[in-house]
Amino acid sequence: MDDRIREHAETLVDWSARIEAGDDVVLSVSEGAHDLAVAVAEELGKRDANVVTLYDADEIDRAHALAHSGEFDADPEYERALYEHADSVLRLGGGRNTTASADVPAAKRQAKKRAREGIREARMDTDWVSTVHPTRALAQQAGMSYEAYQAFVYDAVIRDWEELADEMARMKELLDEGSEVRIVKADTDLTMSIEGRTAVNSAASVVYDSHNLPSGEVFTAPHATEGEVFFDVPMTINSQRVRNVHLTFEDGEVVDFAAEQNEDAVAEVLDTDEGAKRLGELGIGMNRGIDQFTDSILFDEKMGDTVHLALGRAYESNLPEGSEDEANDSAVHVDMITDMSEDSRMEVDGEVVQCNGMFRWEDGFEG
């Protein structure tokens, strides 16, 4: 087995999930992630943790959804109980076909997401962590050779996370002390309130309220959004390639939208429920180990020259203890990315904290 797979597994179990003896772990394994699953299972065994393994394949989900009537049972008790009794859920992504469910009707996708909200909440109440094993399908989606994609993934995953956490703490402090964020670039002038919110230093560990490996972002839950924003990084939404999305906000909600490619995919997200028309997240990418776009939100949104905004669900971790506010609720959480590397700036309370992709504490910053 490639030693990097073993390092990936050890980082996931020790740094990210903080697994201890006796922990009850649900291990969800995508069809292409077998090797990583074997390595993770070995690490769990070394720590005397308990494990239940689930097989997660997009083609299976597609077959079920296409054949189903569309009247999905809400929060099936047998599945919810599994997560309610788990300490940790480790999700290993890495499928064989990144567009396997492209022909599932939008109405069925939306209905299933709404029906599974309780399942999602039960899973998110655990110390869950998602990661991905490099597969040939993902390499093809990224436009890279398999070997180059492997190196890319491990450069992003296997790194000094404590050092990055210390750097990202600077951005967390700026957001925690601020009340308004403004993003300005071509076709973008957007303001968001962050007053009464707590930013998360997402350093790839549950200790930091961070649940992705790799990570490398600082995120918060904005509200009272006004203005327009242009997302120029291509992305895949519901198995459809989407390009050049433009959103206009008034009174915190999307009032107009357009996309150069597969605009219907954006419409499907916005039509899910009322919460899908509002922002649930403002995320600032800070992982310099990610140096190119790969059409994978897990990596692209963490890239150091980017900002991403998510339509839909906000995270409770962004509300300080005792807050009377409620996090934006939705059955979806869909991230979209804007490239901040050129002719752009981000302000917190009128002060420029990022200019042309460089943060104010980095060499080369010209604010």
C-alpha positions as YAML, in Angstrom:
chain: A
units: angstrom
residues:
- id: 1
  name: MET
  ca: [0.00, 0.00, 0.00]
- id: 2
  name: ASP
  ca: [1.18, 3.53, -0.82]
- id: 3
  name: ASP
  ca: [2.63, 5.06, 2.36]
- id: 4
  name: ARG
  ca: [0.72, 8.26, 1.62]
- id: 5
  name: ILE
  ca: [-2.56, 6.37, 2.05]
- id: 6
  name: ARG
  ca: [-1.44, 5.29, 5.50]
- id: 7
  name: GLU
  ca: [-0.47, 8.89, 6.37]
- id: 8
  name: HIS
  ca: [-3.86, 10.07, 5.14]
- id: 9
  name: ALA
  ca: [-5.63, 7.53, 7.34]
- id: 10
  name: GLU
  ca: [-3.55, 8.39, 10.38]
- id: 11
  name: THR
  ca: [-4.19, 12.12, 9.91]
- id: 12
  name: LEU
  ca: [-7.92, 11.47, 9.59]
- id: 13
  name: VAL
  ca: [-8.18, 9.29, 12.70]
- id: 14
  name: ASP
  ca: [-5.78, 11.17, 14.98]
- id: 15
  name: TRP
  ca: [-5.72, 14.85, 13.97]
- id: 16
  name: SER
  ca: [-9.16, 15.23, 12.39]
- id: 17
  name: ALA
  ca: [-11.54, 12.90, 14.24]
- id: 18
  name: ARG
  ca: [-9.56, 12.46, 17.50]
- id: 19
  name: ILE
  ca: [-10.69, 8.84, 17.83]
- id: 20
  name: GLU
  ca: [-10.22, 7.23, 21.25]
- id: 21
  name: ALA
  ca: [-10.53, 3.70, 22.61]
- id: 22
  name: GLY
  ca: [-14.15, 2.53, 22.78]
- id: 23
  name: ASP
  ca: [-15.47, 5.15, 20.33]
- id: 24
  name: ASP
  ca: [-18.34, 3.96, 18.14]
- id: 25
  name: VAL
  ca: [-17.48, 4.91, 14.56]
- id: 26
  name: VAL
  ca: [-19.58, 4.78, 11.38]
- id: 27
  name: LEU
  ca: [-17.27, 4.42, 8.36]
- id: 28
  name: SER
  ca: [-19.02, 5.39, 5.10]
- id: 29
  name: VAL
  ca: [-16.98, 4.19, 2.13]
- id: 30
  name: SER
  ca: [-17.43, 5.30, -1.47]
- id: 31
  name: GLU
  ca: [-16.90, 2.70, -4.16]
- id: 32
  name: GLY
  ca: [-13.44, 3.97, -5.13]
- id: 33
  name: ALA
  ca: [-12.12, 4.49, -1.60]
- id: 34
  name: HIS
  ca: [-11.43, 0.85, -0.71]
- id: 35
  name: ASP
  ca: [-7.69, 1.24, -0.08]
- id: 36
  name: LEU
  ca: [-8.17, 4.24, 2.19]
- id: 37
  name: ALA
  ca: [-10.95, 2.39, 4.03]
- id: 38
  name: VAL
  ca: [-8.60, -0.53, 4.72]
- id: 39
  name: ALA
  ca: [-5.97, 1.85, 6.12]
- id: 40
  name: VAL
  ca: [-8.54, 3.72, 8.22]
- id: 41
  name: ALA
  ca: [-9.96, 0.46, 9.59]
- id: 42
  name: GLU
  ca: [-6.46, -0.55, 10.63]
- id: 43
  name: GLU
  ca: [-5.94, 2.76, 12.44]
- id: 44
  name: LEU
  ca: [-9.31, 2.39, 14.18]
- id: 45
  name: GLY
  ca: [-8.34, -1.09, 15.26]
- id: 46
  name: LYS
  ca: [-5.05, 0.15, 16.70]
- id: 47
  name: ARG
  ca: [-7.05, 2.51, 18.91]
- id: 48
  name: ASP
  ca: [-9.56, -0.15, 20.00]
- id: 49
  name: ALA
  ca: [-12.44, 1.78, 18.43]
- id: 50
  name: ASN
  ca: [-15.64, 0.05, 17.27]
- id: 51
  name: VAL
  ca: [-16.65, 0.36, 13.61]
- id: 52
  name: VAL
  ca: [-19.72, -0.17, 11.41]
- id: 53
  name: THR
  ca: [-18.98, 0.13, 7.69]
- id: 54
  name: LEU
  ca: [-21.45, 1.47, 5.11]
- id: 55
  name: TYR
  ca: [-21.06, 1.22, 1.33]
- id: 56
  name: ASP
  ca: [-21.80, 4.51, -0.42]
- id: 57
  name: ALA
  ca: [-22.17, 4.45, -4.22]
- id: 58
  name: ASP
  ca: [-23.78, 7.09, -6.42]
- id: 59
  name: GLU
  ca: [-24.97, 4.50, -8.92]
- id: 60
  name: ILE
  ca: [-26.89, 2.71, -6.15]
- id: 61
  name: ASP
  ca: [-28.49, 5.98, -5.04]
- id: 62
  name: ARG
  ca: [-29.37, 6.75, -8.67]
- id: 63
  name: ALA
  ca: [-31.03, 3.36, -9.22]
- id: 64
  name: HIS
  ca: [-33.11, 3.76, -6.07]
- id: 65
  name: ALA
  ca: [-34.16, 7.33, -6.83]
- id: 66
  name: LEU
  ca: [-35.16, 6.61, -10.44]
- id: 67
  name: ALA
  ca: [-37.31, 3.65, -9.42]
- id: 68
  name: HIS
  ca: [-38.86, 5.34, -6.37]
- id: 69
  name: SER
  ca: [-42.25, 7.07, -6.45]
- id: 70
  name: GLY
  ca: [-40.73, 10.22, -4.97]
- id: 71
  name: GLU
  ca: [-42.69, 10.02, -1.72]
- id: 72
  name: PHE
  ca: [-39.68, 9.39, 0.52]
- id: 73
  name: ASP
  ca: [-40.17, 8.47, 4.18]
- id: 74
  name: ALA
  ca: [-39.09, 11.33, 6.42]
- id: 75
  name: ASP
  ca: [-36.11, 10.53, 8.63]
- id: 76
  name: PRO
  ca: [-36.32, 6.73, 8.74]
- id: 77
  name: GLU
  ca: [-35.85, 5.67, 12.34]
- id: 78
  name: TYR
  ca: [-33.58, 2.71, 11.60]
- id: 79
  name: GLU
  ca: [-31.02, 4.95, 9.88]
- id: 80
  name: ARG
  ca: [-31.30, 7.85, 12.30]
- id: 81
  name: ALA
  ca: [-30.65, 5.50, 15.23]
- id: 82
  name: LEU
  ca: [-27.30, 4.51, 13.75]
- id: 83
  name: TYR
  ca: [-26.06, 8.11, 13.85]
- id: 84
  name: GLU
  ca: [-27.72, 8.95, 17.16]
- id: 85
  name: HIS
  ca: [-25.65, 6.20, 18.81]
- id: 86
  name: ALA
  ca: [-22.37, 6.98, 17.00]
- id: 87
  name: ASP
  ca: [-19.51, 9.03, 18.39]
- id: 88
  name: SER
  ca: [-17.94, 9.71, 14.99]
- id: 89
  name: VAL
  ca: [-18.84, 9.39, 11.32]
- id: 90
  name: LEU
  ca: [-15.98, 9.17, 8.83]
- id: 91
  name: ARG
  ca: [-17.01, 9.65, 5.21]
- id: 92
  name: LEU
  ca: [-14.51, 8.52, 2.57]
- id: 93
  name: GLY
  ca: [-15.37, 9.98, -0.83]
- id: 94
  name: GLY
  ca: [-14.05, 8.78, -4.16]
- id: 95
  name: GLY
  ca: [-16.53, 7.47, -6.72]
- id: 96
  name: ARG
  ca: [-16.19, 6.01, -10.21]
- id: 97
  name: ASN
  ca: [-18.45, 8.52, -11.97]
- id: 98
  name: THR
  ca: [-18.78, 12.11, -10.79]
- id: 99
  name: THR
  ca: [-22.00, 12.61, -12.78]
- id: 100
  name: ALA
  ca: [-23.70, 9.31, -11.95]
- id: 101
  name: SER
  ca: [-26.95, 10.94, -10.82]
- id: 102
  name: ALA
  ca: [-27.22, 13.57, -13.56]
- id: 103
  name: ASP
  ca: [-30.45, 12.06, -14.93]
- id: 104
  name: VAL
  ca: [-32.30, 11.88, -11.60]
- id: 105
  name: PRO
  ca: [-35.24, 14.32, -11.85]
- id: 106
  name: ALA
  ca: [-34.78, 17.50, -9.83]
- id: 107
  name: ALA
  ca: [-38.08, 17.00, -8.00]
- id: 108
  name: LYS
  ca: [-36.92, 13.64, -6.65]
- id: 109
  name: ARG
  ca: [-33.54, 15.02, -5.58]
- id: 110
  name: GLN
  ca: [-35.23, 17.86, -3.72]
- id: 111
  name: ALA
  ca: [-37.80, 15.57, -2.09]
- id: 112
  name: LYS
  ca: [-35.13, 13.19, -0.86]
- id: 113
  name: LYS
  ca: [-33.03, 16.01, 0.59]
- id: 114
  name: ARG
  ca: [-36.04, 17.42, 2.44]
- id: 115
  name: ALA
  ca: [-37.01, 13.97, 3.76]
- id: 116
  name: ARG
  ca: [-33.51, 13.35, 5.10]
- id: 117
  name: GLU
  ca: [-33.07, 16.57, 7.07]
- id: 118
  name: GLY
  ca: [-33.34, 14.72, 10.40]
- id: 119
  name: ILE
  ca: [-30.78, 12.15, 9.25]
- id: 120
  name: ARG
  ca: [-28.43, 14.94, 8.28]
- id: 121
  name: GLU
  ca: [-28.83, 16.64, 11.65]
- id: 122
  name: ALA
  ca: [-28.21, 13.39, 13.53]
- id: 123
  name: ARG
  ca: [-25.02, 12.81, 11.55]
- id: 124
  name: MET
  ca: [-23.86, 16.37, 12.10]
- id: 125
  name: ASP
  ca: [-24.37, 16.02, 15.84]
- id: 126
  name: THR
  ca: [-21.50, 13.50, 15.84]
- id: 127
  name: ASP
  ca: [-17.79, 14.23, 15.44]
- id: 128
  name: TRP
  ca: [-18.08, 13.72, 11.68]
- id: 129
  name: VAL
  ca: [-15.28, 14.19, 9.17]
- id: 130
  name: SER
  ca: [-15.38, 13.94, 5.37]
- id: 131
  name: THR
  ca: [-12.36, 13.29, 3.21]
- id: 132
  name: VAL
  ca: [-11.67, 11.91, -0.27]
- id: 133
  name: HIS
  ca: [-9.46, 9.20, -1.72]
- id: 134
  name: PRO
  ca: [-7.90, 10.12, -5.10]
- id: 135
  name: THR
  ca: [-9.54, 8.14, -7.90]
- id: 136
  name: ARG
  ca: [-9.17, 8.16, -11.66]
- id: 137
  name: ALA
  ca: [-12.64, 9.64, -12.06]
- id: 138
  name: LEU
  ca: [-11.73, 12.59, -9.85]
- id: 139
  name: ALA
  ca: [-8.42, 13.00, -11.69]
- id: 140
  name: GLN
  ca: [-10.30, 13.09, -14.99]
- id: 141
  name: GLN
  ca: [-12.75, 15.66, -13.63]
- id: 142
  name: ALA
  ca: [-9.78, 17.77, -12.52]
- id: 143
  name: GLY
  ca: [-8.13, 17.48, -15.95]
- id: 144
  name: MET
  ca: [-5.06, 15.82, -14.45]
- id: 145
  name: SER
  ca: [-3.19, 12.56, -14.80]
- id: 146
  name: TYR
  ca: [-3.91, 10.08, -12.04]
- id: 147
  name: GLU
  ca: [-0.36, 10.35, -10.65]
- id: 148
  name: ALA
  ca: [-0.45, 14.16, -10.66]
- id: 149
  name: TYR
  ca: [-3.85, 14.14, -8.97]
- id: 150
  name: GLN
  ca: [-2.61, 11.79, -6.25]
- id: 151
  name: ALA
  ca: [0.27, 14.16, -5.52]
- id: 152
  name: PHE
  ca: [-2.15, 17.11, -5.47]
- id: 153
  name: VAL
  ca: [-4.47, 15.43, -2.96]
- id: 154
  name: TYR
  ca: [-1.72, 14.39, -0.59]
- id: 155
  name: ASP
  ca: [-0.05, 17.82, -0.72]
- id: 156
  name: ALA
  ca: [-3.36, 19.27, 0.48]
- id: 157
  name: VAL
  ca: [-4.03, 16.60, 3.12]
- id: 158
  name: ILE
  ca: [-0.64, 15.73, 4.60]
- id: 159
  name: ARG
  ca: [0.69, 18.99, 6.03]
- id: 160
  name: ASP
  ca: [1.46, 20.85, 9.24]
- id: 161
  name: TRP
  ca: [-2.09, 21.55, 10.36]
- id: 162
  name: GLU
  ca: [-1.07, 23.22, 13.62]
- id: 163
  name: GLU
  ca: [0.95, 25.84, 11.75]
- id: 164
  name: LEU
  ca: [-1.94, 26.58, 9.40]
- id: 165
  name: ALA
  ca: [-4.34, 26.77, 12.35]
- id: 166
  name: ASP
  ca: [-2.19, 29.47, 13.93]
- id: 167
  name: GLU
  ca: [-2.23, 31.52, 10.71]
- id: 168
  name: MET
  ca: [-5.98, 31.17, 10.23]
- id: 169
  name: ALA
  ca: [-6.56, 32.33, 13.80]
- id: 170
  name: ARG
  ca: [-5.68, 35.84, 12.55]
- id: 171
  name: MET
  ca: [-8.59, 35.82, 10.12]
- id: 172
  name: LYS
  ca: [-10.94, 34.37, 12.71]
- id: 173
  name: GLU
  ca: [-10.08, 37.23, 15.05]
- id: 174
  name: LEU
  ca: [-10.79, 39.83, 12.33]
- id: 175
  name: LEU
  ca: [-14.19, 38.31, 11.59]
- id: 176
  name: ASP
  ca: [-15.13, 37.85, 15.24]
- id: 177
  name: GLU
  ca: [-14.38, 41.51, 15.94]
- id: 178
  name: GLY
  ca: [-16.01, 42.79, 12.74]
- id: 179
  name: SER
  ca: [-19.60, 43.59, 11.87]
- id: 180
  name: GLU
  ca: [-19.63, 43.82, 8.04]
- id: 181
  name: VAL
  ca: [-17.77, 42.19, 5.15]
- id: 182
  name: ARG
  ca: [-17.60, 43.67, 1.67]
- id: 183
  name: ILE
  ca: [-16.30, 41.84, -1.43]
- id: 184
  name: VAL
  ca: [-15.42, 43.87, -4.51]
- id: 185
  name: LYS
  ca: [-14.22, 42.68, -7.94]
- id: 186
  name: ALA
  ca: [-15.48, 42.66, -11.52]
- id: 187
  name: ASP
  ca: [-19.29, 42.23, -11.54]
- id: 188
  name: THR
  ca: [-19.21, 41.94, -7.73]
- id: 189
  name: ASP
  ca: [-20.00, 44.40, -4.97]
- id: 190
  name: LEU
  ca: [-21.51, 42.51, -2.07]
- id: 191
  name: THR
  ca: [-21.95, 43.44, 1.59]
- id: 192
  name: MET
  ca: [-22.90, 41.05, 4.39]
- id: 193
  name: SER
  ca: [-23.47, 41.52, 8.09]
- id: 194
  name: ILE
  ca: [-21.44, 39.23, 10.36]
- id: 195
  name: GLU
  ca: [-22.52, 40.93, 13.56]
- id: 196
  name: GLY
  ca: [-23.44, 38.48, 16.28]
- id: 197
  name: ARG
  ca: [-21.58, 35.64, 14.59]
- id: 198
  name: THR
  ca: [-18.58, 33.50, 15.55]
- id: 199
  name: ALA
  ca: [-16.11, 32.48, 12.86]
- id: 200
  name: VAL
  ca: [-14.74, 28.94, 12.71]
- id: 201
  name: ASN
  ca: [-11.03, 28.30, 12.26]
- id: 202
  name: SER
  ca: [-11.49, 25.26, 10.02]
- id: 203
  name: ALA
  ca: [-8.18, 23.48, 10.58]
- id: 204
  name: ALA
  ca: [-9.34, 19.97, 9.60]
- id: 205
  name: SER
  ca: [-10.11, 18.81, 13.14]
- id: 206
  name: VAL
  ca: [-13.26, 18.45, 15.21]
- id: 207
  name: VAL
  ca: [-11.40, 20.28, 17.98]
- id: 208
  name: TYR
  ca: [-11.72, 23.38, 15.77]
- id: 209
  name: ASP
  ca: [-15.35, 22.63, 14.78]
- id: 210
  name: SER
  ca: [-13.87, 21.63, 11.42]
- id: 211
  name: HIS
  ca: [-15.15, 18.58, 9.57]
- id: 212
  name: ASN
  ca: [-13.33, 18.35, 6.25]
- id: 213
  name: LEU
  ca: [-9.93, 16.87, 5.40]
- id: 214
  name: PRO
  ca: [-8.35, 18.70, 3.74]
- id: 215
  name: SER
  ca: [-9.59, 21.98, 5.13]
- id: 216
  name: GLY
  ca: [-7.96, 25.36, 5.42]
- id: 217
  name: GLU
  ca: [-10.65, 28.01, 5.55]
- id: 218
  name: VAL
  ca: [-12.22, 30.40, 8.01]
- id: 219
  name: PHE
  ca: [-15.98, 30.59, 7.71]
- id: 220
  name: THR
  ca: [-18.90, 32.39, 9.29]
- id: 221
  name: ALA
  ca: [-22.66, 32.74, 8.76]
- id: 222
  name: PRO
  ca: [-23.52, 36.07, 7.10]
- id: 223
  name: HIS
  ca: [-26.92, 37.72, 7.04]
- id: 224
  name: ALA
  ca: [-28.55, 40.89, 5.66]
- id: 225
  name: THR
  ca: [-26.80, 40.37, 2.32]
- id: 226
  name: GLU
  ca: [-27.03, 43.15, -0.26]
- id: 227
  name: GLY
  ca: [-25.60, 43.59, -3.75]
- id: 228
  name: GLU
  ca: [-24.32, 41.32, -6.49]
- id: 229
  name: VAL
  ca: [-21.69, 38.63, -6.77]
- id: 230
  name: PHE
  ca: [-20.10, 36.79, -9.69]
- id: 231
  name: PHE
  ca: [-18.82, 33.22, -9.25]
- id: 232
  name: ASP
  ca: [-16.20, 32.65, -11.94]
- id: 233
  name: VAL
  ca: [-14.87, 29.26, -10.79]
- id: 234
  name: PRO
  ca: [-16.63, 26.36, -12.60]
- id: 235
  name: MET
  ca: [-18.31, 23.85, -10.32]
- id: 236
  name: THR
  ca: [-20.52, 20.77, -10.44]
- id: 237
  name: ILE
  ca: [-23.96, 21.14, -8.85]
- id: 238
  name: ASN
  ca: [-26.23, 18.08, -8.73]
- id: 239
  name: SER
  ca: [-24.00, 16.36, -11.31]
- id: 240
  name: GLN
  ca: [-24.26, 19.30, -13.72]
- id: 241
  name: ARG
  ca: [-21.32, 21.50, -14.75]
- id: 242
  name: VAL
  ca: [-22.15, 25.12, -13.93]
- id: 243
  name: ARG
  ca: [-20.20, 28.16, -15.11]
- id: 244
  name: ASN
  ca: [-20.22, 31.91, -14.42]
- id: 245
  name: VAL
  ca: [-23.05, 32.28, -11.95]
- id: 246
  name: HIS
  ca: [-24.34, 35.75, -11.08]
- id: 247
  name: LEU
  ca: [-26.56, 36.35, -8.04]
- id: 248
  name: THR
  ca: [-28.29, 39.54, -6.93]
- id: 249
  name: PHE
  ca: [-29.37, 39.97, -3.30]
- id: 250
  name: GLU
  ca: [-31.91, 42.32, -1.73]
- id: 251
  name: ASP
  ca: [-32.95, 42.20, 1.91]
- id: 252
  name: GLY
  ca: [-30.84, 39.10, 2.39]
- id: 253
  name: GLU
  ca: [-32.43, 37.01, -0.37]
- id: 254
  name: VAL
  ca: [-31.60, 36.17, -3.98]
- id: 255
  name: VAL
  ca: [-33.90, 38.21, -6.22]
- id: 256
  name: ASP
  ca: [-32.22, 37.52, -9.56]
- id: 257
  name: PHE
  ca: [-29.77, 34.98, -10.93]
- id: 258
  name: ALA
  ca: [-28.10, 33.89, -14.13]
- id: 259
  name: ALA
  ca: [-25.54, 31.34, -15.26]
- id: 260
  name: GLU
  ca: [-23.64, 30.87, -18.50]
- id: 261
  name: GLN
  ca: [-24.03, 27.08, -18.37]
- id: 262
  name: ASN
  ca: [-26.72, 24.90, -16.73]
- id: 263
  name: GLU
  ca: [-28.68, 27.75, -15.19]
- id: 264
  name: ASP
  ca: [-31.39, 25.23, -14.34]
- id: 265
  name: ALA
  ca: [-29.08, 23.65, -11.75]
- id: 266
  name: VAL
  ca: [-28.94, 26.96, -9.90]
- id: 267
  name: ALA
  ca: [-32.71, 27.34, -10.17]
- id: 268
  name: GLU
  ca: [-33.16, 23.87, -8.68]
- id: 269
  name: VAL
  ca: [-31.09, 24.83, -5.64]
- id: 270
  name: LEU
  ca: [-32.98, 28.10, -5.12]
- id: 271
  name: ASP
  ca: [-36.34, 26.33, -5.41]
- id: 272
  name: THR
  ca: [-35.57, 23.77, -2.71]
- id: 273
  name: ASP
  ca: [-37.03, 25.86, 0.14]
- id: 274
  name: GLU
  ca: [-37.07, 29.42, 1.49]
- id: 275
  name: GLY
  ca: [-33.72, 29.03, 3.23]
- id: 276
  name: ALA
  ca: [-32.04, 28.16, -0.06]
- id: 277
  name: LYS
  ca: [-32.48, 31.76, -1.22]
- id: 278
  name: ARG
  ca: [-30.32, 33.09, 1.63]
- id: 279
  name: LEU
  ca: [-26.64, 32.70, 2.41]
- id: 280
  name: GLY
  ca: [-25.59, 30.15, 5.00]
- id: 281
  name: GLU
  ca: [-21.85, 30.63, 4.77]
- id: 282
  name: LEU
  ca: [-19.05, 33.02, 3.91]
- id: 283
  name: GLY
  ca: [-15.80, 31.06, 3.64]
- id: 284
  name: ILE
  ca: [-12.28, 32.37, 3.07]
- id: 285
  name: GLY
  ca: [-9.82, 29.90, 1.56]
- id: 286
  name: MET
  ca: [-6.36, 29.82, 3.18]
- id: 287
  name: ASN
  ca: [-4.77, 26.47, 2.25]
- id: 288
  name: ARG
  ca: [-1.76, 27.34, 0.07]
- id: 289
  name: GLY
  ca: [-1.16, 23.62, -0.45]
- id: 290
  name: ILE
  ca: [-4.07, 23.73, -2.91]
- id: 291
  name: ASP
  ca: [-2.74, 25.50, -5.97]
- id: 292
  name: GLN
  ca: [-5.21, 24.74, -8.78]
- id: 293
  name: PHE
  ca: [-8.91, 24.27, -9.37]
- id: 294
  name: THR
  ca: [-10.09, 20.67, -9.72]
- id: 295
  name: ASP
  ca: [-13.91, 20.94, -9.86]
- id: 296
  name: SER
  ca: [-14.13, 19.50, -6.35]
- id: 297
  name: ILE
  ca: [-15.63, 21.78, -3.74]
- id: 298
  name: LEU
  ca: [-13.73, 19.98, -0.98]
- id: 299
  name: PHE
  ca: [-10.47, 21.33, -2.44]
- id: 300
  name: ASP
  ca: [-11.41, 24.37, -4.51]
- id: 301
  name: GLU
  ca: [-13.12, 26.29, -1.69]
- id: 302
  name: LYS
  ca: [-10.00, 25.97, 0.50]
- id: 303
  name: MET
  ca: [-7.63, 27.51, -2.07]
- id: 304
  name: GLY
  ca: [-5.83, 30.55, -0.74]
- id: 305
  name: ASP
  ca: [-6.92, 32.97, -3.49]
- id: 306
  name: THR
  ca: [-10.64, 32.32, -3.15]
- id: 307
  name: VAL
  ca: [-13.79, 33.25, -1.29]
- id: 308
  name: HIS
  ca: [-16.86, 31.03, -1.35]
- id: 309
  name: LEU
  ca: [-20.46, 31.64, -0.43]
- id: 310
  name: ALA
  ca: [-23.02, 28.92, 0.27]
- id: 311
  name: LEU
  ca: [-26.71, 29.10, -0.41]
- id: 312
  name: GLY
  ca: [-28.82, 27.39, 2.23]
- id: 313
  name: ARG
  ca: [-28.07, 25.86, 5.58]
- id: 314
  name: ALA
  ca: [-25.86, 27.69, 8.08]
- id: 315
  name: TYR
  ca: [-23.86, 25.95, 10.79]
- id: 316
  name: GLU
  ca: [-24.82, 26.27, 14.44]
- id: 317
  name: SER
  ca: [-21.11, 26.59, 15.24]
- id: 318
  name: ASN
  ca: [-21.27, 30.13, 13.83]
- id: 319
  name: LEU
  ca: [-23.75, 31.24, 16.49]
- id: 320
  name: PRO
  ca: [-22.20, 32.14, 19.85]
- id: 321
  name: GLU
  ca: [-23.48, 30.33, 22.91]
- id: 322
  name: GLY
  ca: [-26.62, 31.99, 24.24]
- id: 323
  name: SER
  ca: [-27.41, 33.73, 20.94]
- id: 324
  name: GLU
  ca: [-31.10, 34.46, 20.33]
- id: 325
  name: ASP
  ca: [-30.58, 34.30, 16.55]
- id: 326
  name: GLU
  ca: [-31.39, 31.18, 14.56]
- id: 327
  name: ALA
  ca: [-29.09, 29.76, 11.90]
- id: 328
  name: ASN
  ca: [-30.47, 29.86, 8.37]
- id: 329
  name: ASP
  ca: [-32.24, 26.54, 7.81]
- id: 330
  name: SER
  ca: [-32.45, 24.66, 4.52]
- id: 331
  name: ALA
  ca: [-32.23, 21.16, 3.11]
- id: 332
  name: VAL
  ca: [-29.30, 22.28, 0.95]
- id: 333
  name: HIS
  ca: [-25.88, 23.82, 1.45]
- id: 334
  name: VAL
  ca: [-24.37, 24.65, -1.96]
- id: 335
  name: ASP
  ca: [-21.02, 26.41, -2.16]
- id: 336
  name: MET
  ca: [-19.99, 28.64, -5.05]
- id: 337
  name: ILE
  ca: [-16.54, 30.15, -5.49]
- id: 338
  name: THR
  ca: [-15.14, 33.45, -6.71]
- id: 339
  name: ASP
  ca: [-11.49, 33.90, -7.63]
- id: 340
  name: MET
  ca: [-9.90, 36.73, -5.63]
- id: 341
  name: SER
  ca: [-6.39, 36.50, -7.12]
- id: 342
  name: GLU
  ca: [-6.62, 39.63, -9.33]
- id: 343
  name: ASP
  ca: [-8.28, 43.05, -9.20]
- id: 344
  name: SER
  ca: [-10.21, 42.28, -6.04]
- id: 345
  name: ARG
  ca: [-10.43, 43.14, -2.39]
- id: 346
  name: MET
  ca: [-12.20, 42.03, 0.74]
- id: 347
  name: GLU
  ca: [-12.95, 44.50, 3.50]
- id: 348
  name: VAL
  ca: [-13.96, 44.04, 7.12]
- id: 349
  name: ASP
  ca: [-15.62, 47.19, 8.48]
- id: 350
  name: GLY
  ca: [-14.05, 49.22, 5.67]
- id: 351
  name: GLU
  ca: [-10.50, 47.93, 6.24]
- id: 352
  name: VAL
  ca: [-8.92, 45.92, 3.42]
- id: 353
  name: VAL
  ca: [-7.85, 42.52, 4.79]
- id: 354
  name: GLN
  ca: [-7.26, 40.75, 1.46]
- id: 355
  name: CYS
  ca: [-6.14, 42.30, -1.83]
- id: 356
  name: ASN
  ca: [-5.56, 40.36, -5.03]
- id: 357
  name: GLY
  ca: [-5.49, 37.12, -3.06]
- id: 358
  name: MET
  ca: [-2.91, 38.24, -0.49]
- id: 359
  name: PHE
  ca: [-3.76, 38.68, 3.18]
- id: 360
  name: ARG
  ca: [-2.55, 41.75, 4.99]
- id: 361
  name: TRP
  ca: [0.02, 39.80, 7.04]
- id: 362
  name: GLU
  ca: [1.57, 38.18, 3.94]
- id: 363
  name: ASP
  ca: [4.52, 39.47, 1.97]
- id: 364
  name: GLY
  ca: [3.31, 41.18, -1.19]
- id: 365
  name: PHE
  ca: [0.10, 42.59, 0.32]
- id: 366
  name: GLU
  ca: [-0.73, 46.00, -1.15]
- id: 367
  name: GLY
  ca: [-3.93, 47.19, 0.42]
...
